[in-house]
Amino acid sequence: MVPLLLSVLVCGLMGHPPPWKEQQINMLMPGVKPTVPDTYLCKSIKMEDDHTYITGFIPNADASIAHHVLLYGCEEPGASPGQVWDCGEMTSKSAGHHAGPCKSGQSILYAWAMEAPRLTLPPDVSFNVGQATPTKYLVVQVHYKNVTKFLPPENGEDSSGLTLITTHVPTEKQAGVYIMLTAGSLPANTVEYFEVACEMRQDIEIIPFAFRTHAHSLGRVISGYRVRDGVWTEIGRKDPRLPEMFYNVTTPGLTVKRGDILAARCTMHDTTDHTVSIGATQNDEMCNFYIMYYVNKPPTLEANDYCMSAGPPTWYWKDYPDQEKLNLKGVPDTASVIPGANAPLKRNVSQVYFFNSNAEEEGMPDLLDESFADEIVNQAFDDLDPQDLMYLYELAEWQQQQREQQQRQREEEIKFRMLMRNQQV
């Protein structure tokens, strides 16, 4: 009782609010005027106290102007507090300082898009930030997809960003965000699966309580799973065209521990007449599955711990190194079913085929059926002359060597890590 009274007395004498009182931290752009579409702007603040506990997020943005707003935690920010800098090095053509959101210790704490509402964390759960933590700075990033408002004759300004709800009272549980994402591309007029899977390596048990999906215009459904002992359990599944908020997990009470596999799939439908690749602009695509979790005792997962793959056509779940542990026979039938629909959207070669979830349409071949594929190949070979056959055999041998080396995948992952470090959504 004495320490509590002393805390109240000290706070009162120094003019500070008591530690249990909620406080707000505004992280808003200071009247900026971006002039180029797909500009990424960042602004940082230093967390002065040893510990500050974030318990909620209030977005302040217009989806017709801002493609997304992200909150990063950094050990060191990309620029000093007080500056607004271009943190979209891969895409922006604007003048000024160019740097990623963080120089070191980067992690994502929150993401907003498509008019998602405010988020309040569960009771006794918070993000612990401050000088005594790895997250000594916070950085807000705004991706401006439409800059018409800021050009003549309007010449407007923008103050998009976030308001953080904080307290100085420690919470029992500490929150974190784990992101799964892919590179890759999808050809015109096709349905394609962008898949990723990673084994949990750290000796930490996390409890997912919310999930968020993110794609651009071609995403149809994104699903995420925990695989334990070959059993696939859904964490979340959502149509990414809906407001991109953090939704409650579909399997409450689920835990993820060392040895479990986390897997995600983005089902994309390219309705355009050209190939679309993963990238940072609104004309590209993205495949992201966020898991917001808490731990009952620190630490959370390391800041640089995330899961990614090279994506199609280089990587699918079938390329995961331990197929027995992943157990593809256990993939739920609903993995590519848009919530509320009855039929899955199935990967194809040149057009979209929908199948009933219980029985395939009579007479329609399954485009993933190996026997059907073999039949097509055999018919094609019958029409080829020996020289063409030799060329195809040599080509197949070369492709197999490429797959065995997996060098291409590693290079793609390195490049994509560099991209996402600066432009992660």
URNOR-V165234 format. One record per backbone hydrogen bond with DSSP energy under -1.0 kcal/mol. NH is the residue of the N-H (numbers start at 1). CO is the residue of the C=O. E is the energy in kcal/mol with one decimal. If there is no record, write none. Layout:
# URNOR-V165234
[[NH,CO,E] [NH,CO,E]]
This chain:
# URNOR-V165234
[[5,1,-2.3] [6,2,-2.7] [7,3,-2.4] [8,4,-2.2] [9,5,-2.5] [10,6,-2.8] [11,7,-2.5] [12,8,-2.3] [13,9,-2.5] [14,10,-2.2] [16,11,-1.8] [21,18,-1.8] [23,166,-2.6] [25,164,-2.1] [27,162,-3.4] [29,160,-2.7] [31,29,-1.8] [32,158,-1.9] [38,144,-2.1] [39,144,-1.1] [41,142,-2.4] [42,85,-2.5] [43,140,-1.7] [45,138,-2.3] [47,136,-2.4] [52,129,-3.3] [53,167,-2.8] [54,127,-2.6] [55,165,-3.1] [56,165,-1.3] [57,119,-2.8] [58,163,-2.8] [60,161,-2.6] [65,62,-2.1] [66,62,-3.1] [67,143,-3.0] [69,112,-2.0] [70,141,-2.6] [71,110,-2.7] [72,139,-3.3] [73,107,-2.9] [74,137,-2.6] [75,104,-2.0] [76,104,-1.7] [78,101,-2.4] [83,80,-1.9] [85,42,-2.0] [86,97,-2.1] [87,40,-1.7] [91,88,-1.5] [92,88,-2.9] [99,86,-2.1] [103,76,-2.9] [104,76,-1.6] [107,73,-1.8] [109,71,-3.0] [110,71,-1.3] [112,69,-2.7] [119,57,-2.6] [121,55,-2.6] [125,122,-1.4] [126,173,-1.4] [127,54,-2.0] [129,52,-2.9] [130,135,-2.9] [131,49,-2.4] [132,50,-1.8] [133,130,-1.9] [136,74,-1.3] [136,134,-1.1] [137,74,-2.3] [138,45,-2.3] [139,72,-2.3] [140,43,-2.6] [141,70,-2.8] [142,41,-2.6] [143,68,-2.4] [144,39,-3.0] [145,65,-1.9] [146,65,-1.6] [150,147,-1.5] [151,148,-1.4] [154,151,-1.0] [155,151,-2.0] [156,149,-2.6] [158,32,-1.4] [161,60,-1.9] [162,27,-2.3] [163,58,-2.3] [164,25,-3.0] [165,56,-2.4] [166,23,-3.2] [167,53,-1.8] [168,19,-2.0] [173,124,-2.2] [174,295,-1.7] [175,126,-3.3] [176,293,-2.1] [178,291,-2.8] [180,289,-2.2] [181,307,-2.3] [182,287,-1.1] [183,309,-1.8] [185,312,-2.2] [186,276,-2.5] [189,272,-1.0] [192,268,-2.3] [194,266,-2.6] [196,264,-2.1] [198,262,-2.4] [200,260,-3.2] [204,202,-2.0] [206,256,-2.6] [207,294,-2.4] [209,292,-2.7] [210,292,-1.8] [211,247,-2.5] [212,290,-1.7] [214,288,-2.0] [220,267,-2.5] [221,267,-1.1] [222,238,-2.5] [223,265,-2.5] [224,236,-2.7] [225,263,-3.1] [226,233,-2.6] [227,261,-3.3] [228,231,-2.1] [231,228,-2.0] [233,226,-2.7] [235,224,-2.9] [236,224,-1.3] [238,222,-2.2] [242,239,-2.0] [244,113,-1.0] [245,243,-1.9] [247,211,-3.0] [249,209,-1.1] [250,235,-2.2] [254,251,-1.4] [256,206,-2.4] [259,200,-2.5] [260,257,-2.3] [261,227,-2.4] [262,198,-3.0] [263,225,-2.3] [264,196,-2.5] [265,223,-2.4] [266,194,-2.7] [267,221,-3.0] [268,192,-2.7] [269,218,-2.6] [270,190,-2.8] [276,186,-2.3] [278,184,-2.7] [279,285,-2.4] [284,281,-1.4] [285,277,-2.0] [288,214,-2.2] [289,180,-2.7] [290,212,-3.2] [291,178,-2.9] [292,210,-2.7] [293,176,-2.6] [294,207,-1.5] [295,174,-2.2] [305,302,-2.0] [307,179,-2.4] [309,181,-1.2] [314,311,-1.3] [315,311,-2.4] [319,316,-2.3] [320,317,-2.0] [326,322,-2.0] [327,323,-2.7] [330,327,-2.0] [331,328,-1.4] [335,332,-1.6] [337,334,-2.2] [341,338,-2.9] [345,336,-2.5] [346,353,-1.2] [348,191,-1.9] [355,344,-1.1] [364,361,-1.9] [369,366,-2.0] [373,369,-2.1] [374,370,-2.6] [375,371,-1.8] [376,372,-1.8] [377,373,-2.3] [378,374,-2.8] [379,375,-2.1] [380,376,-2.1] [381,377,-2.5] [382,378,-1.6] [384,381,-1.5] [389,385,-2.1] [390,386,-2.5] [391,387,-2.0] [392,388,-2.3] [393,389,-2.5] [394,390,-2.4] [395,391,-2.5] [396,392,-2.6] [397,393,-2.2] [398,394,-2.2] [399,395,-2.5] [400,396,-2.1] [401,397,-2.0] [402,398,-2.0] [403,399,-2.2] [404,400,-2.3] [405,401,-2.1] [406,402,-1.8] [410,406,-1.9] [411,407,-2.5] [412,408,-2.4] [413,409,-2.5] [414,410,-2.4] [415,411,-2.4] [416,412,-2.6] [417,413,-2.6] [418,414,-1.9] [419,415,-2.0] [420,416,-3.2] [421,417,-2.1] [423,419,-1.9] [424,420,-1.6]]
